[in-house]
Amino acid sequence: MAGEIRVIPVEGMPEVQNGDDIPALLLEACTGPAELEAGDVLVVTQKIVSKAEGRVVQLEDIVASPLALALSEGTHRDPRHTEAVLQESARIVRNDRGTIISETRHGFICANAGVDASNIPGGSGTVALLPLDSDESARRIRRRVAEAKGLDVAVIISDTFGRPWREGATNVAIGVAGMHALADYRGTPDAYGEMLYTTMIAVADELACAAELVTGKTLGVPVAIVRGYRYPLGDSGSQALVRPAARDLFR
C-alpha cells in the first residue's frame, strides 16, 4: 500500500473566528514544507471547523432543564454545559460518575456528545459543538483546494474520542471526503493464503491518529498533512465508520 509516510504540521494558522473562510486560511498556511501535493491527506481538527461554522455557544445563553440540573448534581460540570450536551444528543447511552456517553445526531458514540470547552477563547463560559455535517465541511475544503491548486487531495475532519476498555483518548475521523474511510480486505487472501472474511481497517481513523502526533492538544497547530499513504479512493464519508444498530453487540 505505501512505503514511507510523512506527517507534516501546518503552522501559522491564525485564531479562527465565526464566519472565517477555513479553506482560504488553510491554503495560505500550506507553504514551505507544508506545500500541498496531489494525493495528500489534509487532516483538519474539528475545533477550528466548529468555530468557523458558528458552532460555539455561550453558556449564559443556555437555560438548564430539570434533567440537566439533576445530571449535574454532585459533578463539577455547569448544568448549562450539561444542557448543551443533552440538546446535541440523540440518545443517552450511559451516565455515570459525571460522564455522559451519548449518541450524536451523526450517529457517533462519544463522551458528552462532543461538546467541549477546551481550546476556545472565552474560558469556561464557552463551549464548542460538533459541526452539523462534518462530511460536507470536508467536501467543501476539498473542493476549494481543487479549485485553487488543481490538486486532488483527501480531507479528514478529526476529533478526540475516548475508547471503551482502554485508557487514553485517540483522534478519529468525524468527516471524510475524497477517500473511503475503510480499507476492505474481505475476500482477499492474507500473507499465508488464508481468505479474509471480516477484516476492514478504519484507515480514516488511523490517519486522524497519525496527524494528532504533530498537532497535539496544546501546540496551536490545528492542521496536518499526511503524505505518502495511498488511500482507497471513494467518497463513503464518515458514516461508513458508524456501526449499524443491528450489528452493535453492546447496544
N, C-alpha and C positions, 0 to 999 in steps of 0.2 A: 504493500500500500504506500509506504513512504520510507525515505531514509532519514536524513537529519531534519528535525523540526525546530524552528526558532520561535521564541515568544518575545515580542518586541513591545515595550511600553510606548504609548503615545503621550508624550509630555507636552506641557504648555497649554492645556485646555483651561479656559477661564471658568470662574464660578458661574454655573448655569442658572438662568433665571426663567421664570414663567414666560413662555412665548418665544424663547430663543430658538434659532434655527440650528438644531443639532447637526444635520448633515454639513452645513456651511462651516460650523466650528470644527468639526472633525476634519474636513478637507483642508482647512487652514493649518491645523495642528499636525497633519500627517506629512511631515517633511523630514529631510535628512535620512537617518537610519529607518525612520517610520514612514518613508515614502511608499504609498500603496503600490502593489503589483498584482497583476492578474492571478487569480487563484488564492489570494489571501483570504483568511477568515478574520473579519473585524468583530471583536468582542467588545460590546458596549455595556457598561454597568447600568442596571435598572434605575438607579437613583437619579442620574442626570436626565434620563428619558422622562421620568415622572416629574421632575422639576420643570422641564421644558413644556410638558403637556398639561401643566396646571393641576397635577395630582398631589399637591402639597396643601394641607389644610391646617388651620389654626384651631387649637383645642378650645379657645374661647368662643368659637362659632358653633360648637357642638353641645347639645344638651344630652346628658347621660340618662338613659332609660332605667326603669327599676331593675331590669335584668343586668344591665351594665353595673349598676351600683352593687347588686348582690354578688356578681362575679369578681368585683374589685375588692370586696371586703377582705381584709387580712393580707392584702398584697401591697406591693409598692406602686402599682400602676394607677394612674389617674383614671377615674371612671369614664371620663370623656374619651380617653385613649381606648379604653375597652369598648365604648360605644362605636368608635370608628372601626374597630375590629369586627364587631357584630354586623355593622352595615356593609362591610366588604365580604362577609361570609355567606356562602350558600348553604353551608351545613357545619355545625359544630361536631367535630369528631370526638374530641376529648377535652376536658377542662380539669386540670389538676395542678396543685402547687403553684398557682399563679401563671400557668402557661395554658393558653387556649390553642389547641390544634384544630384547624378548621379547613374546610374545602372552599376555595375561592370560586368566583363566578367562572374562572377559566378552567376549573377542574383540578387545580393544584392543591395538594395537601401540604400544609406548612404551618409553622407557628404564627399565630396572630394575624392570619390572612395576609401576610406580607406587609402589614402596617409597621412602619419602622421610624424611630426618632433619631437615628444616628446619621451623621454627616449631612445635617441640614442646618443652615443658618436659622437662628431664632430660638435655639435651645430646646428645652423640654416642652415648650408650649406649641411645638410644631411637629407634625408627623407627615410622612410620605406614604402614599398609597401606590399599589401596583398600577402600571398603565392599563387602560381599559382593554387594549388589544395590542399586546406586545409583538405579535407576529406582523401586524400592519406597521408598527413602528420600525421593525427590522426591514420590512419590504421597502418602506419609504426611504430609509438610509441607503439601501442597496440601489434603488433606482437613481437617487441623486449622485451616487458615486459613478454609476454607469454613464449618466448624462454629462457629468463634469469631466471625467477622466477617460471614458471609453473603456473602463475596466470591469470585468465580471468578477465580483467578489461575493463571498457569503457573509452574512451578518447574523450575529447572535446577540440577543439581549440577555444578560446574565443577572442572577440574584443569588443570595446566600440562603440555603436551606439547611436545617438540621437533618439528622438521619436516625431512623429508629434503630435501636440496639447498638449504636456506635457513638462514642463521644466525638465532639467537634462538629463543625459545620463545613460544608463544601459549596462551591458555586455550581449552579445548574442553569440550563438554558430555559428561559421562560418566553423567548421569542426567537424564531429561526426563519431565515429567508435565504434562498439560493442553494440550499443543500438539504438532503434528507437528514433528519435528526437521528435516525437509527441506521446502523450498518447491519443488514440482514444476511446472516450466514446460513439460514435454513436451506437445506437441500444441497449443501456443498460439503465435500469431504474435508476432514481435519488433516493434520500433518501425517497421520498414520493411515489414512484412507477410510476412517470411520465417518459415516454420514452424520451431519449435524441436523438436529430436528427442531431445536428450540432456541438456538443462540441468536440473539440480537443485541448489539452493543450500542449503548446510548452515546454515540460519538459527539453529539452536540453538548451533552453534559461534560464529557471529558475535555472538550476544547474550552468550555467555560471554566472548568477547574484549572486547566493549564494557564489560562490568562490571569487568573487570580494571583498566581505566583509573582507576577510583576506589577499588578495593580494594587494588591493589598487592601487593607481597610483604613489605613492612616497615612497613605503616601500621597494622596491627592492626585492619583493617576487613574481616571475612570475608564480608560480605553486601552486595549491592547490588540496587537496583530499577531495571529498565529500563521506562520509561513512554512510551507513545505509539506503540509498534510493534504493528501489527495482525497478530499471529502466526496462522499457519494452525492452525485448530482440529483436534484429534485427540489420539490417545494412542499414537503409534507407539513411544515410548520411545527410548532411546539406541541400541538395536540397529539401528535404521534407518540409523544412521551407519556401521555396521560393514560393510565391503565383503565380500561372499561370496567364499570361496576361488576359486570357479570364474571370478570376474571380476577376480581380483587378478593383474595382469600382472607383478608383481615377486616373487611367491611362489616 
